[in-house]
Amino acid sequence: MTTNDSPRWFKSSYSNNGGTCVEVATNLLPSRGTIPVRDSKHRAGSVLELPAAAFSTFVTGVKNGQFGTV
């Protein structure tokens, strides 16, 4: 993995630091065509690599309230 392929993780500015956050690394979209997503509480854990269209659909669903609240 080169420096350009290293994920630059970030959380949403809407995150309230309540511990139920995900982090994404959108910088890898141009080189991989995917957006890695991980649990902010388990940074060394598994990473999901979502195709751009799937990530976009997910974000739209969140904004529309399709997943309810925790």
Secondary structure, DSSP 8 states (H G I E B T S, - for coil): --GGGS---B--TT--SSS--EEE-GGGHHHHSEEEEEETT-TTS-EEEEEHHHHHHHHHHHHTTTT---
